[in-house]
Amino acid sequence: MEKTIRARFSKGVIKPLEKVDVDEGRQIAVTIKKLGGERGS
């Protein structure tokens, strides 16, 4: 499965902004892309 979602980085944790269909404890690959116009970009 491959899916792009929006997430927020807060206090050292990447938090998805939408539901993600992934089993608890499963390792996944994450690609970071800064979005323009938002804090920290």
Secondary structure, DSSP 4 states (H G I P E B T S, - for coil): ------EEEETTEEEESS-----TT--------PPTTSTT-
